[in-house]
């Protein structure tokens, strides 16, 4: 009895692998016959990645346009403007006479921030009174405006030290100079240069790749049901349903995993300073990411009533990854729906693994946790998708829907 069961299992495994191989070859042959489907998984992802790399090649923002309104017209205000002009991160593009003239510049995106130096600033400083400079920035362009304001703030902090020496010490004597009772020392961790390329390209490249793969693979699974060829296809590649399903996904997973590996090596070693954590764990997580989205593509294609709904569903699911992964917008304190959605997308776990390895060199327990999360995203949708797709195969009345 055990011999018979073992022989049956062996035959089933041989049938699985034979069908998997034939299904992979069959899918690749289809791609070669369909130029646009082939383009979607070959040169289009590379083109999209190249565009993103070119867009963020300037890794640190430079010459962000700002406007300065000088209502003080004093030596101090001119010194402030001179130091602001010499700051690489910002560029003074206009010096209107009053604040009212600056708002059209901001509204037309000609200036991302405004520095206002009020009247009497020089007299307040000379009389040892606090003087306030006002900075405004366009919050709808948070990155550019926030960066410009940080540069202005750095200039003002440096001026505080210079002014304390130049005006207070010389006019009132050194005895008036006292250290501040409380000081804060801020140290940037893991990306001290605020390198936007390392941060954003590390998110955008896998974000683009998993989205494109989801669209391509969902289309491939749904196409067999739409064209009423699903049973013919399974019989043609060997008759083993699981082998056919996995084999169809294999070319896509292999291709996009290789693209993802290339993206990791590019951003980490060619444009970055290496990976302090485990490169092997990050590459494994990269493969699991695409396996997870392949499983989700199968599940959505099987559960959706037609191909259009499947593509819409997978576009919505994969397309929101960047917004809800927690790297661009904080999830802590967000709505219950946002937090739930964050935990229901594999990209969130991959981003946390990426941060743990590419930036932090996190403990092994952290690495294993995120790898296990990605593995669950492979296993659970695979089981649901397999059962649903098999049910769809046995329901000819559902075939042919577009």
C-alpha positions as CSV (number, residue, x, y, z in Angstrom):
1,X,0.0,0.0,0.0
2,X,2.8,2.4,0.9
3,X,4.7,1.5,-2.2
4,X,1.6,2.2,-4.3
5,X,1.0,5.5,-2.6
6,X,4.6,6.5,-3.0
7,X,4.6,5.6,-6.7
8,X,1.4,7.5,-7.2
9,X,2.9,10.6,-5.5
10,X,6.1,10.3,-7.7
11,X,4.0,10.0,-10.9
12,X,2.0,13.1,-9.8
13,X,5.2,15.1,-9.1
14,X,6.6,14.0,-12.5
15,X,3.4,15.1,-14.2
16,X,3.5,18.4,-12.3
17,X,7.0,19.2,-13.4
18,X,6.4,18.1,-17.0
19,X,3.3,20.3,-17.2
20,X,5.1,23.2,-15.5
21,X,7.9,23.1,-18.0
22,X,5.6,22.8,-21.0
23,X,3.3,25.6,-19.7
24,X,6.3,27.9,-19.2
25,X,7.4,27.2,-22.8
26,X,3.9,27.7,-24.1
27,X,3.5,31.1,-22.4
28,X,6.9,32.2,-23.7
29,X,5.9,31.2,-27.2
30,X,2.6,33.2,-26.8
31,X,4.6,36.2,-25.8
32,X,6.8,35.9,-28.8
33,X,3.7,35.8,-31.0
34,X,2.2,38.9,-29.3
35,X,4.5,41.9,-29.7
36,X,2.7,44.2,-27.3
37,X,2.4,41.5,-24.6
38,X,6.1,40.8,-25.0
39,X,6.9,44.5,-24.9
40,X,4.9,44.8,-21.6
41,X,7.3,42.3,-19.9
42,X,10.6,43.2,-21.7
43,X,11.5,46.7,-22.8
44,X,8.6,48.7,-21.3
45,X,9.6,48.0,-17.7
46,X,13.2,48.9,-18.5
47,X,12.0,52.1,-20.2
48,X,9.9,53.1,-17.2
49,X,12.8,52.4,-14.8
50,X,15.2,54.4,-17.0
51,X,12.8,57.3,-17.0
52,X,12.6,57.2,-13.2
53,X,16.4,57.0,-12.8
54,X,16.9,59.9,-15.2
55,X,14.2,61.9,-13.3
56,X,15.9,61.5,-9.9
57,X,19.5,61.5,-11.1
58,X,20.1,64.8,-9.2
59,X,20.0,63.0,-5.9
60,X,19.8,66.1,-3.7
61,X,17.5,69.0,-4.5
62,X,19.3,72.1,-5.7
63,X,18.3,75.7,-6.6
64,X,14.7,75.4,-5.5
65,X,13.1,78.8,-6.3
66,X,12.1,81.1,-3.5
67,X,11.1,84.8,-3.2
68,X,12.5,87.2,-0.6
69,X,10.7,90.3,0.6
70,X,13.0,92.7,2.4
71,X,11.0,95.3,4.3
72,X,13.9,96.1,6.6
73,X,16.4,97.4,4.0
74,X,19.2,97.2,6.5
75,X,22.7,95.8,6.7
76,X,21.4,92.8,8.5
77,X,18.7,92.1,6.0
78,X,21.2,92.3,3.1
79,X,23.4,89.9,5.0
80,X,20.5,87.5,5.4
81,X,19.7,87.7,1.6
82,X,23.4,87.2,0.7
83,X,23.6,84.1,2.8
84,X,20.4,82.7,1.4
85,X,21.6,83.3,-2.1
86,X,24.8,81.4,-1.4
87,X,22.8,78.3,-0.2
88,X,23.0,75.6,-2.9
89,X,19.5,74.1,-2.1
90,X,17.6,77.3,-2.9
91,X,17.7,80.1,-5.5
92,X,16.2,83.6,-5.0
93,X,14.2,84.1,-8.2
94,X,12.4,87.3,-7.1
95,X,12.6,90.1,-4.5
96,X,9.1,91.7,-4.6
97,X,8.5,95.0,-2.7
98,X,5.7,93.5,-0.6
99,X,4.2,90.2,0.4
100,X,1.1,90.7,-1.8
101,X,3.3,90.5,-4.9
102,X,4.7,87.1,-3.8
103,X,1.5,85.1,-3.8
104,X,1.1,85.0,-7.6
105,X,4.6,83.6,-7.8
106,X,3.7,80.8,-5.4
107,X,0.4,80.1,-7.1
108,X,2.1,79.8,-10.5
109,X,4.9,77.6,-9.0
110,X,7.5,80.1,-9.8
111,X,8.5,80.1,-6.1
112,X,8.1,77.2,-3.7
113,X,8.7,79.3,-0.6
114,X,8.7,83.0,0.6
115,X,11.1,84.6,3.1
116,X,9.8,87.8,4.7
117,X,12.1,90.1,6.6
118,X,9.8,92.6,8.5
119,X,10.6,96.3,9.1
120,X,12.6,97.2,12.2
121,X,14.4,93.9,12.2
122,X,17.8,95.6,12.4
123,X,16.6,97.9,15.3
124,X,15.2,95.0,17.3
125,X,18.5,93.0,17.0
126,X,20.5,96.1,17.9
127,X,18.4,96.7,21.0
128,X,18.9,93.0,22.0
129,X,15.2,92.3,21.3
130,X,13.9,89.2,19.5
131,X,13.3,89.6,15.8
132,X,11.1,87.2,13.8
133,X,11.6,86.3,10.2
134,X,8.7,84.7,8.4
135,X,8.9,81.8,6.0
136,X,5.9,80.6,4.0
137,X,5.9,77.5,1.7
138,X,3.5,75.8,-0.6
139,X,2.3,72.7,1.3
140,X,0.8,71.2,-1.9
141,X,4.3,70.6,-3.0
142,X,5.5,69.3,0.3
143,X,8.9,68.0,-0.7
144,X,10.1,71.1,-2.6
145,X,8.6,73.6,-0.2
146,X,9.7,71.7,2.9
147,X,13.3,71.4,1.6
148,X,13.4,75.1,0.8
149,X,12.1,76.1,4.3
150,X,14.7,73.8,5.9
151,X,17.4,75.5,4.0
152,X,16.1,78.9,5.1
153,X,15.9,77.7,8.7
154,X,19.6,76.5,8.5
155,X,20.6,80.0,7.3
156,X,18.7,81.7,10.1
157,X,20.2,79.5,12.8
158,X,23.7,80.2,11.5
159,X,22.9,83.9,11.4
160,X,21.8,83.8,15.1
161,X,25.3,82.9,16.1
162,X,26.9,85.5,13.8
163,X,24.5,88.2,15.0
164,X,25.0,87.3,18.6
165,X,28.7,87.9,18.2
166,X,28.7,90.8,15.8
167,X,25.9,93.0,17.3
168,X,25.4,91.9,20.9
169,X,29.0,91.2,22.0
170,X,30.5,94.3,20.3
171,X,27.8,96.7,21.4
172,X,26.9,95.4,24.8
173,X,30.0,93.5,25.8
174,X,31.0,89.8,25.9
175,X,29.2,89.4,29.3
176,X,25.8,89.4,27.6
177,X,26.6,86.2,25.6
178,X,25.2,83.3,27.5
179,X,24.6,79.8,26.2
180,X,21.0,78.8,25.6
181,X,19.6,76.9,28.6
182,X,18.2,74.1,26.4
183,X,19.7,73.0,23.1
184,X,18.6,70.3,20.7
185,X,21.1,68.4,18.7
186,X,19.4,66.7,15.7
187,X,21.2,63.8,14.0
188,X,19.9,62.3,10.8
189,X,20.1,58.5,10.7
190,X,20.5,56.2,7.8
191,X,20.2,58.9,5.0
192,X,22.0,61.9,6.4
193,X,22.4,63.6,3.0
194,X,18.6,63.4,2.5
195,X,19.4,61.7,-0.8
196,X,16.1,61.6,-2.7
197,X,17.4,59.2,-5.3
198,X,18.4,56.5,-2.8
199,X,15.0,56.8,-1.1
200,X,12.6,57.3,-4.0
201,X,14.2,55.1,-6.6
202,X,14.4,52.3,-4.1
203,X,10.6,52.6,-3.8
204,X,9.6,53.5,-7.4
205,X,11.5,50.7,-9.2
206,X,9.9,47.8,-7.4
207,X,6.7,49.7,-7.3
208,X,6.6,50.0,-11.1
209,X,7.8,46.4,-11.6
210,X,5.3,44.6,-9.4
211,X,2.4,46.7,-10.9
212,X,3.4,45.9,-14.5
213,X,3.8,42.2,-13.7
214,X,0.4,42.1,-12.0
215,X,-1.3,43.5,-15.0
216,X,0.5,41.2,-17.4
217,X,-0.1,38.0,-15.4
218,X,-3.7,38.8,-14.5
219,X,-4.3,39.4,-18.2
220,X,-2.7,36.0,-19.0
221,X,-4.8,34.0,-16.6
222,X,-8.0,35.9,-17.4
223,X,-7.4,35.6,-21.2
224,X,-7.8,31.8,-21.1
225,X,-11.2,32.2,-19.5
226,X,-12.3,35.0,-21.7
227,X,-11.2,33.2,-24.9
228,X,-12.8,29.9,-23.7
229,X,-9.4,28.1,-24.2
230,X,-8.7,27.3,-20.5
231,X,-9.3,23.6,-20.8
232,X,-7.6,23.3,-24.2
233,X,-4.6,25.1,-22.8
234,X,-4.3,22.8,-19.7
235,X,-4.7,19.7,-21.9
236,X,-2.1,21.0,-24.4
237,X,0.6,21.6,-21.7
238,X,0.2,18.2,-20.0
239,X,-3.1,18.1,-18.2
240,X,-1.9,18.9,-14.6
241,X,-3.8,21.9,-13.5
242,X,-1.4,23.1,-10.7
243,X,1.6,22.6,-13.0
244,X,-0.1,24.6,-15.8
245,X,-1.0,27.4,-13.4
246,X,2.5,27.7,-11.9
247,X,4.1,27.2,-15.3
248,X,2.2,30.1,-16.8
249,X,3.4,32.4,-14.0
250,X,7.0,31.2,-14.1
251,X,8.3,33.4,-17.1
252,X,6.8,36.5,-15.5
253,X,8.2,35.8,-12.0
254,X,11.7,35.0,-13.3
255,X,11.8,38.0,-15.6
256,X,10.6,40.5,-13.0
257,X,12.7,39.0,-10.2
258,X,15.7,39.6,-12.4
259,X,14.6,43.1,-13.1
260,X,14.1,43.7,-9.4
261,X,17.5,42.3,-8.5
262,X,19.1,44.6,-11.1
263,X,17.2,47.6,-9.5
264,X,18.5,46.6,-6.0
265,X,22.1,46.4,-7.2
266,X,21.8,49.6,-9.1
267,X,20.5,51.7,-6.3
268,X,22.6,50.0,-3.6
269,X,26.0,49.6,-5.2
270,X,26.2,51.7,-8.4
271,X,24.4,54.8,-7.0
272,X,24.7,54.0,-3.3
273,X,27.3,53.0,-0.8
274,X,26.4,49.3,-0.5
275,X,24.0,47.4,1.8
276,X,24.9,47.3,5.5
277,X,22.4,44.4,6.0
278,X,22.0,41.1,4.2
279,X,22.0,41.3,0.4
280,X,20.9,37.7,0.1
281,X,17.9,38.3,2.4
282,X,16.9,41.3,0.3
283,X,17.2,39.4,-2.9
284,X,15.2,36.5,-1.5
285,X,12.5,39.1,-0.4
286,X,12.6,40.4,-3.9
287,X,11.7,37.0,-5.4
288,X,9.0,36.5,-2.7
289,X,7.5,39.8,-3.6
290,X,6.9,38.8,-7.2
291,X,5.8,35.4,-6.3
292,X,3.3,37.0,-3.9
293,X,1.9,39.3,-6.6
294,X,1.8,36.4,-9.1
295,X,-0.4,34.5,-6.5
296,X,-2.6,37.6,-6.1
297,X,-2.9,38.0,-9.9
298,X,-4.2,34.4,-10.1
299,X,-6.6,34.9,-7.2
300,X,-8.1,38.1,-8.7
301,X,-8.3,36.6,-12.2
302,X,-10.1,33.6,-10.8
303,X,-12.5,35.5,-8.6
304,X,-13.4,38.4,-10.9
305,X,-16.5,37.9,-13.0
306,X,-14.7,39.0,-16.2
307,X,-11.4,40.1,-17.6
308,X,-12.1,43.8,-17.4
309,X,-13.0,43.5,-13.7
310,X,-9.9,41.4,-13.0
311,X,-7.6,44.1,-14.6
312,X,-9.4,46.9,-12.8
313,X,-9.2,45.0,-9.5
314,X,-5.5,44.2,-9.8
315,X,-4.8,47.8,-11.0
316,X,-6.5,49.1,-7.9
317,X,-4.8,46.7,-5.6
318,X,-1.2,47.0,-6.9
319,X,-1.6,50.6,-7.9
320,X,-2.1,51.8,-4.3
321,X,1.1,50.1,-3.0
322,X,3.2,53.2,-3.0
323,X,0.6,55.3,-1.2
324,X,-0.1,52.8,1.6
325,X,3.3,51.1,2.1
326,X,4.1,53.5,4.9
327,X,7.3,54.9,3.3
328,X,5.8,58.0,1.6
329,X,2.9,58.7,3.9
330,X,2.9,57.7,7.6
331,X,0.5,54.9,8.5
332,X,0.7,55.4,12.2
333,X,-2.3,57.4,13.3
334,X,-4.0,56.9,9.9
335,X,-7.6,55.7,9.5
336,X,-8.5,52.1,10.3
337,X,-9.0,51.4,6.6
338,X,-5.6,52.8,5.7
339,X,-3.9,50.7,8.4
340,X,-5.7,47.6,7.3
341,X,-4.9,48.1,3.6
342,X,-1.3,48.7,4.6
343,X,-1.1,45.2,6.1
344,X,-3.0,43.6,3.2
345,X,-0.4,44.5,0.5
346,X,2.9,42.5,0.2
347,X,4.7,45.7,-0.9
348,X,4.5,47.0,2.7
349,X,6.4,44.0,4.0
350,X,9.0,44.3,1.2
351,X,9.5,48.0,1.9
352,X,10.1,47.3,5.6
353,X,12.6,44.5,4.6
354,X,14.3,46.9,2.2
355,X,14.7,49.5,5.0
356,X,15.9,46.8,7.4
357,X,18.7,45.6,5.0
358,X,19.5,48.5,2.8
359,X,19.7,51.2,5.5
360,X,19.7,49.8,9.0
361,X,21.3,46.3,9.2
362,X,18.4,45.1,11.4
363,X,18.7,42.0,13.6
364,X,18.1,38.6,12.1
365,X,14.7,38.3,13.8
366,X,13.4,41.4,12.0
367,X,14.6,40.0,8.7
368,X,13.0,36.7,9.2
369,X,9.7,38.2,10.3
370,X,9.3,40.2,7.1
371,X,10.4,37.2,5.0
372,X,7.8,35.1,6.7
373,X,5.2,37.8,6.0
374,X,6.1,37.8,2.3
375,X,5.9,34.0,2.3
376,X,2.4,34.1,3.7
377,X,1.4,36.5,0.9
378,X,2.6,33.7,-1.5
379,X,0.9,30.8,0.3
380,X,-2.5,32.2,1.2
381,X,-3.5,33.8,-2.2
382,X,-2.0,30.8,-4.0
383,X,-4.4,28.4,-2.2
384,X,-7.4,30.7,-2.7
385,X,-6.5,31.4,-6.3
386,X,-5.9,27.7,-7.2
387,X,-9.2,26.6,-5.8
388,X,-11.1,29.5,-7.4
389,X,-9.3,29.0,-10.8
390,X,-10.0,25.3,-10.7
391,X,-13.7,26.0,-10.0
392,X,-13.7,28.5,-12.9
393,X,-12.2,25.8,-15.2
394,X,-15.1,23.5,-14.3
395,X,-17.7,26.2,-14.9
396,X,-17.9,26.7,-18.7
397,X,-20.9,29.0,-18.2
398,X,-18.4,31.6,-16.9
399,X,-16.1,31.5,-19.9
400,X,-16.1,34.1,-22.6
401,X,-16.9,37.1,-20.3
402,X,-14.9,40.2,-21.2
